[in-house]
Amino acid sequence: MHELSIVKDIFDTLEGHYGAKVEDIQKIQVTAGLLSNVQPVLIQNAFDAFILDNNGYMDMELEVVVNEIMAYCEHCQKNFPVLYHRFVCTCGQPSSTIVQGNELYISKVIFKQEK
């Protein structure tokens, strides 16, 4: 289950960037492209398992945003959505230039509001 190692990497990144303030995070948003081989439900399960073992993170939430696959057409010089894994532009030209869909990154971190 590679999702658990992804979640561990997310927390390593957050700890490296925010240090002790990581425990003040309320919500983490992760953006994953359809080609990133990340299943939102599996990464959510891995996240839930990770925070159970790390009590300081019990109040954190995870949101996974999934990006569709977009490619670039050299002929039309525009981006187009890849549907049903067909990398063919509406003009009929094939393309292998992916501009969106294989990414995986932390897109937003929301901290708890101080009372």
N, CA, C and O atoms as a printed pandas DataFrame, in Angstrom:
     atom_number atom_name residue_name chain_id  residue_number  x_coord  y_coord  z_coord
0              1         N          MET        A               1    0.861   -1.194    0.000
1              2        CA          MET        A               1    0.000    0.000    0.000
2              3         C          MET        A               1    0.891    1.236    0.000
3              4         O          MET        A               1    1.355    1.669    1.054
4              5         N          HIS        A               2    1.128    1.800   -1.175
5              6        CA          HIS        A               2    2.023    2.944   -1.274
6              7         C          HIS        A               2    1.396    4.227   -0.739
7              8         O          HIS        A               2    2.102    5.213   -0.527
8              9         N          GLU        A               3    0.098    4.231   -0.520
9             10        CA          GLU        A               3   -0.562    5.421    0.016
10            11         C          GLU        A               3   -0.054    5.776    1.411
11            12         O          GLU        A               3    0.052    6.954    1.752
12            13         N          LEU        A               4    0.262    4.756    2.223
13            14        CA          LEU        A               4    0.784    5.022    3.566
14            15         C          LEU        A               4    2.132    5.747    3.489
15            16         O          LEU        A               4    2.389    6.655    4.279
16            17         N          SER        A               5    2.984    5.356    2.553
17            18        CA          SER        A               5    4.263    6.052    2.408
18            19         C          SER        A               5    4.056    7.467    1.862
19            20         O          SER        A               5    4.827    8.371    2.185
20            21         N          ILE        A               6    3.028    7.666    1.043
21            22        CA          ILE        A               6    2.715    9.014    0.561
22            23         C          ILE        A               6    2.273    9.896    1.724
23            24         O          ILE        A               6    2.706   11.043    1.837
24            25         N          VAL        A               7    1.413    9.363    2.586
25            26        CA          VAL        A               7    0.950   10.122    3.751
26            27         C          VAL        A               7    2.129   10.448    4.674
27            28         O          VAL        A               7    2.228   11.561    5.190
28            29         N          LYS        A               8    3.008    9.486    4.876
29            30        CA          LYS        A               8    4.209    9.732    5.705
30            31         C          LYS        A               8    5.060   10.835    5.084
31            32         O          LYS        A               8    5.572   11.699    5.795
32            33         N          ASP        A               9    5.213   10.810    3.758
33            34        CA          ASP        A               9    5.974   11.861    3.070
34            35         C          ASP        A               9    5.300   13.227    3.213
35            36         O          ASP        A               9    5.977   14.246    3.348
36            37         N          ILE        A              10    3.970   13.245    3.183
37            38        CA          ILE        A              10    3.243   14.502    3.373
38            39         C          ILE        A              10    3.561   15.082    4.754
39            40         O          ILE        A              10    3.850   16.272    4.880
40            41         N          PHE        A              11    3.506   14.239    5.783
41            42        CA          PHE        A              11    3.786   14.723    7.134
42            43         C          PHE        A              11    5.256   15.093    7.309
43            44         O          PHE        A              11    5.566   16.044    8.025
44            45         N          ASP        A              12    6.163   14.361    6.670
45            46        CA          ASP        A              12    7.582   14.737    6.714
46            47         C          ASP        A              12    7.793   16.122    6.092
47            48         O          ASP        A              12    8.557   16.936    6.609
48            49         N          THR        A              13    7.108   16.372    4.985
49            50        CA          THR        A              13    7.201   17.672    4.318
50            51         C          THR        A              13    6.642   18.777    5.205
51            52         O          THR        A              13    7.256   19.834    5.350
52            53         N          LEU        A              14    5.479   18.533    5.795
53            54        CA          LEU        A              14    4.864   19.529    6.673
54            55         C          LEU        A              14    5.735   19.807    7.897
55            56         O          LEU        A              14    5.917   20.960    8.286
56            57         N          GLU        A              15    6.270   18.752    8.498
57            58        CA          GLU        A              15    7.135   18.930    9.670
58            59         C          GLU        A              15    8.405   19.676    9.297
59            60         O          GLU        A              15    8.886   20.508   10.067
60            61         N          GLY        A              16    8.950   19.386    8.128
61            62        CA          GLY        A              16   10.147   20.084    7.678
62            63         C          GLY        A              16    9.895   21.557    7.420
63            64         O          GLY        A              16   10.770   22.394    7.639
64            65         N          HIS        A              17    8.708   21.867    6.959
65            66        CA          HIS        A              17    8.385   23.259    6.630
66            67         C          HIS        A              17    7.847   24.044    7.828
67            68         O          HIS        A              17    8.225   25.199    8.026
68            69         N          TYR        A              18    6.972   23.433    8.624
69            70        CA          TYR        A              18    6.306   24.144    9.706
70            71         C          TYR        A              18    6.821   23.808   11.098
71            72         O          TYR        A              18    6.478   24.498   12.058
72            73         N          GLY        A              19    7.633   22.771   11.231
73            74        CA          GLY        A              19    8.172   22.389   12.526
74            75         C          GLY        A              19    7.079   22.017   13.517
75            76         O          GLY        A              19    6.174   21.247   13.196
76            77         N          ALA        A              20    7.168   22.568   14.723
77            78        CA          ALA        A              20    6.224   22.246   15.798
78            79         C          ALA        A              20    4.811   22.750   15.511
79            80         O          ALA        A              20    3.856   22.291   16.137
80            81         N          LYS        A              21    4.665   23.692   14.571
81            82        CA          LYS        A              21    3.340   24.227   14.253
82            83         C          LYS        A              21    2.462   23.222   13.500
83            84         O          LYS        A              21    1.280   23.483   13.275
84            85         N          VAL        A              22    3.027   22.086   13.113
85            86        CA          VAL        A              22    2.255   21.065   12.387
86            87         C          VAL        A              22    1.031   20.646   13.176
87            88         O          VAL        A              22   -0.017   20.373   12.590
88            89         N          GLU        A              23    1.142   20.589   14.479
89            90        CA          GLU        A              23    0.012   20.170   15.312
90            91         C          GLU        A              23   -1.118   21.198   15.312
91            92         O          GLU        A              23   -2.220   20.905   15.775
92            93         N          ASP        A              24   -0.852   22.409   14.794
93            94        CA          ASP        A              24   -1.879   23.453   14.712
94            95         C          ASP        A              24   -2.626   23.416   13.380
95            96         O          ASP        A              24   -3.494   24.253   13.135
96            97         N          ILE        A              25   -2.296   22.459   12.526
97            98        CA          ILE        A              25   -2.957   22.360   11.229
98            99         C          ILE        A              25   -4.334   21.721   11.405
99           100         O          ILE        A              25   -4.484   20.692   12.063
100          101         N          GLN        A              26   -5.319   22.352   10.806
101          102        CA          GLN        A              26   -6.692   21.852   10.858
102          103         C          GLN        A              26   -6.998   20.984    9.643
103          104         O          GLN        A              26   -7.645   19.943    9.761
104          105         N          LYS        A              27   -6.525   21.423    8.467
105          106        CA          LYS        A              27   -6.881   20.715    7.237
106          107         C          LYS        A              27   -5.723   20.767    6.244
107          108         O          LYS        A              27   -5.037   21.778    6.095
108          109         N          ILE        A              28   -5.538   19.636    5.574
109          110        CA          ILE        A              28   -4.537   19.526    4.519
110          111         C          ILE        A              28   -5.288   19.188    3.234
111          112         O          ILE        A              28   -6.121   18.282    3.201
112          113         N          GLN        A              29   -4.978   19.927    2.193
113          114        CA          GLN        A              29   -5.549   19.612    0.885
114          115         C          GLN        A              29   -4.422   19.097   -0.013
115          116         O          GLN        A              29   -3.373   19.729   -0.140
116          117         N          VAL        A              30   -4.655   17.957   -0.623
117          118        CA          VAL        A              30   -3.690   17.356   -1.532
118          119         C          VAL        A              30   -4.333   17.283   -2.908
119          120         O          VAL        A              30   -5.479   16.856   -3.045
120          121         N          THR        A              31   -3.589   17.703   -3.925
121          122        CA          THR        A              31   -4.071   17.621   -5.296
122          123         C          THR        A              31   -3.369   16.460   -5.980
123          124         O          THR        A              31   -2.142   16.363   -5.960
124          125         N          ALA        A              32   -4.159   15.581   -6.585
125          126        CA          ALA        A              32   -3.629   14.401   -7.266
126          127         C          ALA        A              32   -4.236   14.314   -8.660
127          128         O          ALA        A              32   -5.454   14.382   -8.826
128          129         N          GLY        A              33   -3.383   14.163   -9.642
129          130        CA          GLY        A              33   -3.865   13.974  -11.006
130          131         C          GLY        A              33   -4.322   12.539  -11.209
131          132         O          GLY        A              33   -3.891   11.632  -10.497
132          133         N          LEU        A              34   -5.194   12.343  -12.181
133          134        CA          LEU        A              34   -5.706   11.004  -12.460
134          135         C          LEU        A              34   -4.596   10.019  -12.833
135          136         O          LEU        A              34   -4.752    8.814  -12.640
136          137         N          LEU        A              35   -3.484   10.517  -13.363
137          138        CA          LEU        A              35   -2.375    9.639  -13.741
138          139         C          LEU        A              35   -1.372    9.419  -12.610
139          140         O          LEU        A              35   -0.384    8.710  -12.795
140          141         N          SER        A              36   -1.610   10.012  -11.453
141          142        CA          SER        A              36   -0.658    9.902  -10.340
142          143         C          SER        A              36   -0.734    8.570   -9.616
143          144         O          SER        A              36    0.082    8.292   -8.737
144          145         N          ASN        A              37   -1.696    7.753   -9.975
145          146        CA          ASN        A              37   -1.861    6.434   -9.373
146          147         C          ASN        A              37   -2.204    6.512   -7.880
147          148         O          ASN        A              37   -1.808    5.655   -7.089
148          149         N          VAL        A              38   -2.947    7.558   -7.519
149          150        CA          VAL        A              38   -3.392    7.735   -6.140
150          151         C          VAL        A              38   -4.909    7.636   -6.122
151          152         O          VAL        A              38   -5.599    8.366   -6.833
152          153         N          GLN        A              39   -5.414    6.734   -5.309
153          154        CA          GLN        A              39   -6.853    6.569   -5.140
154          155         C          GLN        A              39   -7.288    7.381   -3.916
155          156         O          GLN        A              39   -6.812    7.120   -2.811
156          157         N          PRO        A              40   -8.184    8.362   -4.093
157          158        CA          PRO        A              40   -8.586    9.202   -2.958
158          159         C          PRO        A              40   -9.050    8.415   -1.734
159          160         O          PRO        A              40   -8.677    8.763   -0.614
160          161         N          VAL        A              41   -9.844    7.375   -1.914
161          162        CA          VAL        A              41  -10.343    6.617   -0.768
162          163         C          VAL        A              41   -9.197    5.889   -0.059
163          164         O          VAL        A              41   -9.205    5.776    1.167
164          165         N          LEU        A              42   -8.221    5.399   -0.808
165          166        CA          LEU        A              42   -7.091    4.697   -0.195
166          167         C          LEU        A              42   -6.163    5.651    0.538
167          168         O          LEU        A              42   -5.642    5.321    1.603
168          169         N          ILE        A              43   -5.956    6.834   -0.029
169          170        CA          ILE        A              43   -5.096    7.801    0.668
170          171         C          ILE        A              43   -5.809    8.323    1.920
171          172         O          ILE        A              43   -5.158    8.616    2.923
172          173         N          GLN        A              44   -7.137    8.441    1.870
173          174        CA          GLN        A              44   -7.892    8.843    3.058
174          175         C          GLN        A              44   -7.776    7.774    4.145
175          176         O          GLN        A              44   -7.594    8.103    5.318
176          177         N          ASN        A              45   -7.878    6.511    3.769
177          178        CA          ASN        A              45   -7.719    5.415    4.742
178          179         C          ASN        A              45   -6.315    5.411    5.336
179          180         O          ASN        A              45   -6.149    5.200    6.537
180          181         N          ALA        A              46   -5.308    5.643    4.504
181          182        CA          ALA        A              46   -3.928    5.688    5.002
182          183         C          ALA        A              46   -3.737    6.875    5.943
183          184         O          ALA        A              46   -3.048    6.762    6.956
184          185         N          PHE        A              47   -4.346    8.010    5.607
185          186        CA          PHE        A              47   -4.285    9.194    6.457
186          187         C          PHE        A              47   -4.924    8.907    7.811
187          188         O          PHE        A              47   -4.357    9.236    8.854
188          189         N          ASP        A              48   -6.108    8.291    7.792
189          190        CA          ASP        A              48   -6.809    7.958    9.041
190          191         C          ASP        A              48   -5.976    7.008    9.905
191          192         O          ASP        A              48   -5.919    7.166   11.125
192          193         N          ALA        A              49   -5.337    6.035    9.282
193          194        CA          ALA        A              49   -4.488    5.093   10.022
194          195         C          ALA        A              49   -3.270    5.809   10.610
195          196         O          ALA        A              49   -2.863    5.536   11.739
196          197         N          PHE        A              50   -2.696    6.728    9.828
197          198        CA          PHE        A              50   -1.508    7.456   10.295
198          199         C          PHE        A              50   -1.830    8.321   11.508
199          200         O          PHE        A              50   -1.073    8.328   12.479
200          201         N          ILE        A              51   -2.956    9.058   11.463
201          202        CA          ILE        A              51   -3.260    9.946   12.583
202          203         C          ILE        A              51   -3.691    9.172   13.828
203          204         O          ILE        A              51   -3.567    9.682   14.942
204          205         N          LEU        A              52   -4.191    7.953   13.655
205          206        CA          LEU        A              52   -4.498    7.125   14.821
206          207         C          LEU        A              52   -3.227    6.775   15.590
207          208         O          LEU        A              52   -3.239    6.683   16.817
208          209         N          ASP        A              53   -2.136    6.583   14.858
209          210        CA          ASP        A              53   -0.857    6.259   15.485
210          211         C          ASP        A              53   -0.096    7.487   15.957
211          212         O          ASP        A              53    0.911    7.357   16.652
212          213         N          ASN        A              54   -0.558    8.675   15.593
213          214        CA          ASN        A              54    0.114    9.925   15.950
214          215         C          ASN        A              54   -0.922   10.869   16.557
215          216         O          ASN        A              54   -1.531   11.678   15.857
216          217         N          ASN        A              55   -1.106   10.750   17.849
217          218        CA          ASN        A              55   -2.180   11.454   18.553
218          219         C          ASN        A              55   -2.171   12.969   18.382
219          220         O          ASN        A              55   -3.221   13.602   18.492
220          221         N          GLY        A              56   -1.022   13.557   18.117
221          222        CA          GLY        A              56   -0.952   15.012   17.957
222          223         C          GLY        A              56   -1.684   15.515   16.732
223          224         O          GLY        A              56   -1.930   16.714   16.600
224          225         N          TYR        A              57   -2.034   14.611   15.838
225          226        CA          TYR        A              57   -2.679   15.003   14.584
226          227         C          TYR        A              57   -4.155   14.617   14.522
227          228         O          TYR        A              57   -4.763   14.692   13.454
228          229         N          MET        A              58   -4.733   14.210   15.632
229          230        CA          MET        A              58   -6.094   13.660   15.655
230          231         C          MET        A              58   -7.158   14.601   15.098
231          232         O          MET        A              58   -8.161   14.133   14.559
232          233         N          ASP        A              59   -6.968   15.909   15.213
233          234        CA          ASP        A              59   -7.985   16.865   14.765
234          235         C          ASP        A              59   -7.833   17.276   13.306
235          236         O          ASP        A              59   -8.619   18.082   12.809
236          237         N          MET        A              60   -6.845   16.739   12.619
237          238        CA          MET        A              60   -6.598   17.123   11.229
238          239         C          MET        A              60   -7.545   16.431   10.273
239          240         O          MET        A              60   -7.991   15.306   10.498
240          241         N          GLU        A              61   -7.835   17.144    9.195
241          242        CA          GLU        A              61   -8.652   16.596    8.117
242          243         C          GLU        A              61   -7.808   16.549    6.845
243          244         O          GLU        A              61   -6.853   17.309    6.685
244          245         N          LEU        A              62   -8.176   15.657    5.963
245          246        CA          LEU        A              62   -7.529   15.571    4.658
246          247         C          LEU        A              62   -8.589   15.705    3.577
247          248         O          LEU        A              62   -9.651   15.087    3.649
248          249         N          GLU        A              63   -8.288   16.513    2.582
249          250        CA          GLU        A              63   -9.142   16.631    1.402
250          251         C          GLU        A              63   -8.281   16.315    0.187
251          252         O          GLU        A              63   -7.197   16.876    0.032
252          253         N          VAL        A              64   -8.750   15.432   -0.661
253          254        CA          VAL        A              64   -8.029   15.084   -1.877
254          255         C          VAL        A              64   -8.798   15.646   -3.065
255          256         O          VAL        A              64   -9.959   15.303   -3.289
256          257         N          VAL        A              65   -8.136   16.509   -3.818
257          258        CA          VAL        A              65   -8.709   17.087   -5.025
258          259         C          VAL        A              65   -8.097   16.340   -6.206
259          260         O          VAL        A              65   -6.877   16.210   -6.300
260          261         N          VAL        A              66   -8.941   15.854   -7.099
261          262        CA          VAL        A              66   -8.459   15.084   -8.241
262          263         C          VAL        A              66   -8.516   15.959   -9.500
263          264         O          VAL        A              66   -9.563   16.504   -9.851
264          265         N          ASN        A              67   -7.366   16.077  -10.164
265          266        CA          ASN        A              67   -7.286   16.826  -11.420
266          267         C          ASN        A              67   -7.483   15.897  -12.604
267          268         O          ASN        A              67   -6.962   14.782  -12.627
268          269         N          GLU        A              68   -8.236   16.362  -13.579
269          270        CA          GLU        A              68   -8.407   15.587  -14.803
270          271         C          GLU        A              68   -7.117   15.632  -15.626
271          272         O          GLU        A              68   -6.207   16.406  -15.332
272          273         N          ILE        A              69   -7.056   14.811  -16.634
273          274        CA          ILE        A              69   -5.883   14.759  -17.504
274          275         C          ILE        A              69   -6.068   15.773  -18.632
275          276         O          ILE        A              69   -7.090   15.787  -19.318
276          277         N          MET        A              70   -5.063   16.611  -18.800
277          278        CA          MET        A              70   -5.051   17.589  -19.885
278          279         C          MET        A              70   -3.781   17.377  -20.704
279          280         O          MET        A              70   -2.710   17.117  -20.155
280          281         N          ALA        A              71   -3.915   17.491  -22.012
281          282        CA          ALA        A              71   -2.768   17.366  -22.910
282          283         C          ALA        A              71   -2.714   18.609  -23.791
283          284         O          ALA        A              71   -3.668   19.385  -23.864
284          285         N          TYR        A              72   -1.568   18.778  -24.461
285          286        CA          TYR        A              72   -1.365   19.930  -25.339
286          287         C          TYR        A              72   -1.279   19.459  -26.781
287          288         O          TYR        A              72   -0.549   18.517  -27.092
288          289         N          CYS        A              73   -2.018   20.110  -27.651
289          290        CA          CYS        A              73   -2.016   19.775  -29.076
290          291         C          CYS        A              73   -1.070   20.734  -29.806
291          292         O          CYS        A              73   -1.285   21.946  -29.820
292          293         N          GLU        A              74   -0.031   20.175  -30.403
293          294        CA          GLU        A              74    0.930   20.982  -31.169
294          295         C          GLU        A              74    0.258   21.603  -32.397
295          296         O          GLU        A              74    0.595   22.717  -32.798
296          297         N          HIS        A              75   -0.680   20.887  -32.981
297          298        CA          HIS        A              75   -1.355   21.359  -34.194
298          299         C          HIS        A              75   -2.237   22.577  -33.902
299          300         O          HIS        A              75   -2.146   23.592  -34.592
300          301         N          CYS        A              76   -3.088   22.473  -32.879
301          302        CA          CYS        A              76   -4.004   23.567  -32.507
302          303         C          CYS        A              76   -3.359   24.590  -31.571
303          304         O          CYS        A              76   -3.839   25.715  -31.432
304          305         N          GLN        A              77   -2.275   24.181  -30.940
305          306        CA          GLN        A              77   -1.588   24.981  -29.921
306          307         C          GLN        A              77   -2.539   25.352  -28.776
307          308         O          GLN        A              77   -2.618   26.503  -28.346
308          309         N          LYS        A              78   -3.260   24.320  -28.299
309          310        CA          LYS        A              78   -4.144   24.520  -27.157
310          311         C          LYS        A              78   -4.191   23.243  -26.326
311          312         O          LYS        A              78   -3.846   22.159  -26.795
312          313         N          ASN        A              79   -4.628   23.404  -25.077
313          314        CA          ASN        A              79   -4.812   22.263  -24.186
314          315         C          ASN        A              79   -6.174   21.636  -24.435
315          316         O          ASN        A              79   -7.129   22.322  -24.801
316          317         N          PHE        A              80   -6.255   20.328  -24.232
317          318        CA          PHE        A              80   -7.530   19.637  -24.379
318          319         C          PHE        A              80   -7.646   18.549  -23.317
319          320         O          PHE        A              80   -6.638   17.983  -22.895
320          321         N          PRO        A              81   -8.883   18.252  -22.877
321          322        CA          PRO        A              81   -9.058   17.183  -21.881
322          323         C          PRO        A              81   -8.879   15.816  -22.524
323          324         O          PRO        A              81   -9.304   15.583  -23.655
324          325         N          VAL        A              82   -8.244   14.923  -21.785
325          326        CA          VAL        A              82   -8.071   13.542  -22.239
326          327         C          VAL        A              82   -9.221   12.736  -21.650
327          328         O          VAL        A              82   -9.349   12.608  -20.432
328          329         N          LEU        A              83  -10.040   12.204  -22.519
329          330        CA          LEU        A              83  -11.205   11.435  -22.076
330          331         C          LEU        A              83  -11.019    9.973  -22.432
331          332         O          LEU        A              83  -10.606    9.642  -23.544
332          333         N          TYR        A              84  -11.322    9.107  -21.491
333          334        CA          TYR        A              84  -11.214    7.657  -21.694
334          335         C          TYR        A              84   -9.808    7.250  -22.143
335          336         O          TYR        A              84   -9.637    6.319  -22.930
336          337         N          HIS        A              85   -8.813    7.964  -21.630
337          338        CA          HIS        A              85   -7.393    7.696  -21.924
338          339         C          HIS        A              85   -7.073    7.779  -23.417
339          340         O          HIS        A              85   -6.158    7.112  -23.899
340          341         N          ARG        A              86   -7.827    8.596  -24.139
341          342        CA          ARG        A              86   -7.558    8.844  -25.561
342          343         C          ARG        A              86   -6.882   10.198  -25.673
343          344         O          ARG        A              86   -7.507   11.239  -25.476
344          345         N          PHE        A              87   -5.603   10.168  -25.990
345          346        CA          PHE        A              87   -4.807   11.384  -26.107
346          347         C          PHE        A              87   -4.926   11.940  -27.524
347          348         O          PHE        A              87   -3.934   12.078  -28.239
348          349         N          VAL        A              88   -6.160   12.254  -27.910
349          350        CA          VAL        A              88   -6.439   12.771  -29.247
350          351         C          VAL        A              88   -7.241   14.059  -29.096
351          352         O          VAL        A              88   -8.281   14.095  -28.439
352          353         N          CYS        A              89   -6.730   15.108  -29.720
353          354        CA          CYS        A              89   -7.380   16.417  -29.666
354          355         C          CYS        A              89   -8.691   16.383  -30.452
355          356         O          CYS        A              89   -8.938   15.460  -31.228
356          357         N          THR        A              90   -9.520   17.392  -30.241
357          358        CA          THR        A              90  -10.768   17.502  -30.994
358          359         C          THR        A              90  -10.512   17.688  -32.490
359          360         O          THR        A              90  -11.391   17.414  -33.307
360          361         N          CYS        A              91   -9.310   18.152  -32.854
361          362        CA          CYS        A              91   -8.964   18.304  -34.269
362          363         C          CYS        A              91   -8.551   16.973  -34.902
363          364         O          CYS        A              91   -8.358   16.888  -36.114
364          365         N          GLY        A              92   -8.417   15.924  -34.058
365          366        CA          GLY        A              92   -8.064   14.600  -34.556
366          367         C          GLY        A              92   -6.594   14.238  -34.441
367          368         O          GLY        A              92   -6.211   13.106  -34.737
368          369         N          GLN        A              93   -5.766   15.183  -34.015
369          370        CA          GLN        A              93   -4.332   14.935  -33.892
370          371         C          GLN        A              93   -4.001   14.306  -32.540
371          372         O          GLN        A              93   -4.496   14.757  -31.507
372          373         N          PRO        A              94   -3.165   13.267  -32.543
373          374        CA          PRO        A              94   -2.744   12.668  -31.265
374          375         C          PRO        A              94   -1.688   13.547  -30.588
375          376         O          PRO        A              94   -0.990   14.326  -31.237
376          377         N          SER        A              95   -1.594   13.398  -29.280
377          378        CA          SER        A              95   -0.603   14.149  -28.521
378          379         C          SER        A              95   -0.126   13.321  -27.342
379          380         O          SER        A              95   -0.901   12.582  -26.735
380          381         N          SER        A              96    1.146   13.448  -27.025
381          382        CA          SER        A              96    1.695   12.778  -25.846
382          383         C          SER        A              96    2.225   13.796  -24.836
383          384         O          SER        A              96    2.927   13.432  -23.892
384          385         N          THR        A              97    1.890   15.064  -25.035
385          386        CA          THR        A              97    2.358   16.124  -24.153
386          387         C          THR        A              97    1.328   16.356  -23.048
387          388         O          THR        A              97    0.312   17.018  -23.262
388          389         N          ILE        A              98    1.597   15.810  -21.882
389          390        CA          ILE        A              98    0.690   15.944  -20.737
390          391         C          ILE        A              98    1.010   17.242  -20.004
391          392         O          ILE        A              98    2.157   17.484  -19.628
392          393         N          VAL        A              99   -0.005   18.072  -19.804
393          394        CA          VAL        A              99    0.195   19.326  -19.072
394          395         C          VAL        A              99   -0.457   19.301  -17.686
395          396         O          VAL        A              99   -0.172   20.154  -16.847
396          397         N          GLN        A             100   -1.323   18.328  -17.455
397          398        CA          GLN        A             100   -1.957   18.169  -16.150
398          399         C          GLN        A             100   -2.452   16.745  -16.025
399          400         O          GLN        A             100   -2.933   16.147  -16.987
400          401         N          GLY        A             101   -2.324   16.206  -14.803
401          402        CA          GLY        A             101   -2.884   14.885  -14.560
402          403         C          GLY        A             101   -1.939   13.911  -13.904
403          404         O          GLY        A             101   -2.374   12.868  -13.417
404          405         N          ASN        A             102   -0.636   14.225  -13.876
405          406        CA          ASN        A             102    0.305   13.311  -13.230
406          407         C          ASN        A             102    0.898   13.903  -11.955
407          408         O          ASN        A             102    1.868   13.372  -11.415
408          409         N          GLU        A             103    0.324   14.992  -11.478
409          410        CA          GLU        A             103    0.854   15.683  -10.305
410          411         C          GLU        A             103    0.329   15.086   -8.997
411          412         O          GLU        A             103   -0.717   14.439   -8.945
412          413         N          LEU        A             104    1.105   15.336   -7.957
413          414        CA          LEU        A             104    0.708   14.978   -6.596
414          415         C          LEU        A             104    1.424   15.951   -5.677
415          416         O          LEU        A             104    2.647   15.899   -5.541
416          417         N          TYR        A             105    0.663   16.843   -5.043
417          418        CA          TYR        A             105    1.292   17.852   -4.196
418          419         C          TYR        A             105    0.332   18.343   -3.120
419          420         O          TYR        A             105   -0.884   18.179   -3.221
420          421         N          ILE        A             106    0.910   18.948   -2.092
421          422        CA          ILE        A             106    0.130   19.591   -1.039
422          423         C          ILE        A             106   -0.298   20.941   -1.598
423          424         O          ILE        A             106    0.544   21.801   -1.856
424          425         N          SER        A             107   -1.594   21.132   -1.787
425          426        CA          SER        A             107   -2.065   22.355   -2.426
426          427         C          SER        A             107   -2.559   23.415   -1.440
427          428         O          SER        A             107   -2.624   24.597   -1.776
428          429         N          LYS        A             108   -2.908   22.987   -0.221
429          430        CA          LYS        A             108   -3.387   23.958    0.758
430          431         C          LYS        A             108   -3.197   23.409    2.165
431          432         O          LYS        A             108   -3.377   22.218    2.418
432          433         N          VAL        A             109   -2.830   24.305    3.069
433          434        CA          VAL        A             109   -2.716   23.968    4.489
434          435         C          VAL        A             109   -3.501   25.025    5.253
435          436         O          VAL        A             109   -3.225   26.218    5.134
436          437         N          ILE        A             110   -4.473   24.587    6.032
437          438        CA          ILE        A             110   -5.295   25.509    6.820
438          439         C          ILE        A             110   -5.003   25.268    8.299
439          440         O          ILE        A             110   -5.071   24.140    8.787
440          441         N          PHE        A             111   -4.678   26.347    8.993
441          442        CA          PHE        A             111   -4.381   26.242   10.417
442          443         C          PHE        A             111   -5.617   26.538   11.256
443          444         O          PHE        A             111   -6.524   27.250   10.823
444          445         N          LYS        A             112   -5.636   25.980   12.464
445          446        CA          LYS        A             112   -6.718   26.241   13.410
446          447         C          LYS        A             112   -6.739   27.725   13.751
447          448         O          LYS        A             112   -5.693   28.370   13.825
448          449         N          GLN        A             113   -7.937   28.262   13.959
449          450        CA          GLN        A             113   -8.078   29.643   14.352
450          451         C          GLN        A             113   -7.819   29.763   15.848
451          452         O          GLN        A             113   -8.323   28.971   16.644
452          453         N          GLU        A             114   -7.033   30.756   16.214
453          454        CA          GLU        A             114   -6.780   30.977   17.641
454          455         C          GLU        A             114   -8.017   31.571   18.274
455          456         O          GLU        A             114   -8.707   32.400   17.682
456          457         N          LYS        A             115   -8.285   31.123   19.506
457          458        CA          LYS        A             115   -9.484   31.603   20.222
458          459         C          LYS        A             115   -9.161   32.782   21.073
459          460         O          LYS        A             115  -10.042   33.318   21.745
